[in-house]
């Protein structure tokens, strides 16, 4: 079996009398999306901070891209990029200028070409010259993830990347994250949204009260429950169905609310 891109074993961390991590274990296969699912305060961000060498564990071991986070922190930092809960972009600069700046800071050759490639990859070419202050939340997040990929890190940490985004922006980010693994990037995603993990992850681990209580594929997790019973249920449209039906009609040039009023 190939070595995992991320390996975590027996990870423990306390803050004074509060025991946040109580022996966390998981592996992330290279080129996959691994979702660490849990409610607020479950310890997801603490795990990310330890893997990113921003915080020292009290016990246990962890490695990223084959490098131990405690003994080889410099090599670890060369192996990943981190995108936090809020987009780390400069609103005064344009989208392209943000990317060029990071490429120059990382001493890459031809930073302009690097920026243009990422703008096209993340569907931001048309907005490349606009100030980021004019971007929507989804566009900012896509730009933030694009900036994280400069230098082609093999691993990227996404810590609740869709927090505060509207439904359409969340779906845009999901498509962006799926695209990452097509280029071989390993993604560790933390989220409290069940649908996000279901849509994106190859494997899902649930962190609860400082421990991983389950770890598997979506199909494996579903098998933990009793088999479904076939029953006739009249399906009602969800709020999401309504939202995208209305927005979709409006995008086609019509006005769904007006049409509904006329029908009345």
Order of alpha helices (4+ residues) and beta strands (2+ residues): beta-beta-beta-alpha-beta-beta-alpha-beta-alpha-alpha-alpha-beta-alpha-beta-alpha-beta-beta-alpha-alpha-alpha
